[in-house]
Each structure stands twice: as C-alpha cells, then as structure tokens.
Amino acid sequence: MKVASLQFNPICENTYVVWDDTNECIVVDAGNSDERENARLKEFIDSRGLHPRMAVNTHGHFDHTLGVQFLKDTYGIPFALSGKDKFLLDNAAPGSSIFGVKVGAMPSIDLDLDTTDEVRFGHTALKIIPTPGHTPGSVCLLCETVLFSGDTLFAGSYGRTDFLGGSSRDMAASLKRLSMLPPETRVLPGHGPSSTIEEELRTNPYLRGHGIE
C-alpha cells in the first residue's frame, strides 16, 4: 500500500490518496476547496494512472468534506461516512462561516460506515475503528500498521471536543482504544505531521490517559 498526503484549504487539512499494486485507490478526507486544489488532486491521481474507487471520510466536518462532491462528479465514485455525522453535512455552511470558508453543496452518503467493518479497494482492506469524541461518527482507518486517525489523534494532541456533537468522555475512551495498537503503527492525522503510536505513548500525555479537557 502506498500513501500520499496533500494539504488543502485554509485550515491546512491533510487529504490522503491511498493505492496499491492494482492502481486502484481511495481518497481519505478530501479537503480540496477550490478549482486550483481540485486540479492538483486530479493531476496527482491521473498522472499516476490511479483509479479511484471511493471517497472515505474519518468524520463529517466541512474542512474534510469540501472536495468529496468533486470526486463524486469527476470519477463517479461513492462516498463513505458514518451516518452519525450526517448532521454535520447538513450544517456545513453555518459552521464553515466561522472560519471564513465558503462551502458549496455537501455530498450525500452512499456507504454508512456504521454498517460495515471495513472498506476495500484493489487488494487492500482498511479496518474501521469507531472513535467518537471529536464528532459522534468519527472513525479511524487501519491497514496493517498504518492508521488514518482523522481529528481523533494528532502528534502530541487530540481533536477538539467542544464542537457540536463532541464528547470529552467519548474522546478519552477512543484514545485509550488507540493506545492499545502496536507501537510501530504509523499515525497519519487530519492535520499536522505524522507520528507513531510509540512516539505518542512517549510524548502525548492524552494518549497515556492523563485526562483530556
């Protein structure tokens, strides 16, 4: 499995293109927000001969979903998201205005991640790990020793729980669950640099169970 990270939109969100030896791919958290960013993502995919099969989201906040409709329109692929976060798609415009970001039409959910244990493309399967806290429907995606942690776990920190639908109690339980992953697991978050579970257990007090705000 190969992974590329592209940073998009004013909130510096990490969008991941994930592919394997079949050249089939998925896009995790498509945050591309304008024509220039759309073209950058399309050029990356097309220049490598990749064949998108799905847009998959770790959660429903607008900065992670801005580019999903573009992918659906361009490649005719389905969109996978927990149904618990549908309310965030429905309320994306008011939420984004706080950050000065204009959003267009939000995509409809084609695959509810609450109804399946994994998503597949090519020869690759990604396990879905429910990790509520940042949002009710937040999930992480795990493939062997690579974890797409969305806005649940960051290098040295964790996702905010004070947004609508957030829960500090749920976040504490989710972080505890992630702390039990193999230490060599590579953490690819929704914002900021990558890390490993080993590094986070060593440096991130929240993953070590020292409490969250």
N, C-alpha and C positions, 0 to 999 in steps of 0.2 A: 504494500500500500504506500502511495506517495501523497504528500500533503503540501499545499502551498497556501500561504497566508497573504491576503491582500487587505490593506487598511482603507476603509471607506468612511465617508460622511463626516460632518463637523464634530461628531462625538468620538471619532477615531476608533471605530468598531472593527474587529477582526473578522473578515469573511474567509472561509476556508474552502478550497477546492480539493476534493479527495478523490483519487483514482487508483486503479490497479492495472495489472498487465493486460486486461481486456480493453483498456482505454475507456471503459465506462466510468462515469464519475457522478458524484453528488456535490451539491454546494450547501455548506452548512452556514446558516445565518447570513444570508445575502443582504448586506447593508448598503450596496451601491445606490446612490441617491440622485444622480443626475446623468445627463447624456454622456458626459466625459467618463464618468465612472462605469456606466453601462458598457461603453465601448471598450474600456480597459478590461473588464471582466470577460466580455465576449471574445476579445482578441486573445486573451490568455487561454481560454477554452479551445477556440477554433484553431489557433496556431499549433497546438499540441495534438490535434486530431482527437480530442476527447468528445465523448458522447454523454451529455447529461441525462440522468435518469430520474432525479428527484431533487427538490429543494427541501432541506430538512432544517428545522429550527429548534434551538435549545429552549427558547421561550419567545413570547409574543411582543416584546417591546419594539417600538417603531424603529429604533436605530438598527435592529437586527432583521427587520422585515421589509425595509424600503425597496430592496431590489428583487423581491420574490415575484412580483407580478411581471416584471421584465423577463425573468427567466421562464415563467409560465407561457408568456406570449411568444418568446423567441424560440423556445425549444419544445413547447407543448408538454411540459413535464408536470407531475403532481406536486403538491405542497403538503408536507408533513409537519404537524404541530399538535401539541396537547390541546384537546378541546377545552380544557380548563382555562386556557389563555385566550379564548375567542373574544372575550370582552375587551381585551387589550387592542385587538384589531379593530373592533367596533368603535373604540375611543382613541384611536391613534392621533387624530388631528388635534384635539384639545391637549393631549399630553405632549405632543411634539412642539406646540407653540411656546411652551415654557422655555424650550431650548432654542427657539428661533429657527426651527427646521420645518419646512413646508412638505407635507406628505400628499401623495395622490391616493388613488383607490387602493385599499388594502386587499390582499388576496383572500380567497375562500380556502378553507381547509379541505383537502382531498383525503388525507390519511390522518386520523386521530391517533396520536402516539399513545394514548391511554388504552388503545385496543390491541396493541402488539408489543412483543418483547424485543424486536429488532427491526432494523431496516437493512435491506440488501441491495447491492449492485455488483455486477460482474461476479467475481469470486469472493467478494468481501461482504461480511456481515458486521454491523455495528450494534452492540447491545444497548438498549435504552435503560438508563438508570434514573428513576424519578428522584428529583432533588428539589422539592418545593422549598420556598423561603423567600427568594428574590421575587418570584411570581408563583401563583398556585400550580401552574403547569410546567414549571422549569424541569428540564431533564438534562442529564449529561449523556454523551455518546461514547461508548468504549469499544475499541477494536484492539484486541491483544493488549499491548502496553501503551496505547495512545488514547488519551481522554480529552474529548472536546467538552470543556467544563462550562461553557456559556458564561453567565454572570453569577454562577454559584461560587466558584473558587477562582481567585486571582493570585498572582505571585505576591505573597505577603499579606493578602487581604481576602475579602469575600464581598459578594454583591449586597447592595443596599436592601434593607427590608422595610423601609419607611414609605415605599411607593404603594399605591393601591393594590391590595391583594398580597402584600408581603407579610412575612411572619418570622420573627426572630426565633421563636420556638422551633418552627419547621426548619429554618436555616441551620440551627445547631444540630438537629438530627441528621440533616443532609451532609453537613461537613463531617460528622462522625462516620457516616457511611463511607465517604470518600477516603477518610484517613485509613481505612482498612484495605485499600487497594495495594497491590505490590509496590514497594518503594521505588522501583525503576520506572513506574508508569509516568509517561511524559504528559504534562498538563498543558493544553492549548486553550487559553481562556478567550472570552469575548472581547476583552480589552487588555492592552498591555502585553508584556513579554511572556514567553513560555517558561515553564518550570518543570519540576518533577514532584511526585508525592514525597519522596525522600527529602528534597530540599524544603518543601513546605512543612513537613513534620519537624524539621530542624529550626526553621526561621519564622514560621507563621503561627503566632500564638492561638489564633482562632481554630486552626485545624487540630491543634493539640488539646482542644477542649477547655481553653481558658475563658470561655464565655464570649458572647457577642453582644453588641449594643442593641 
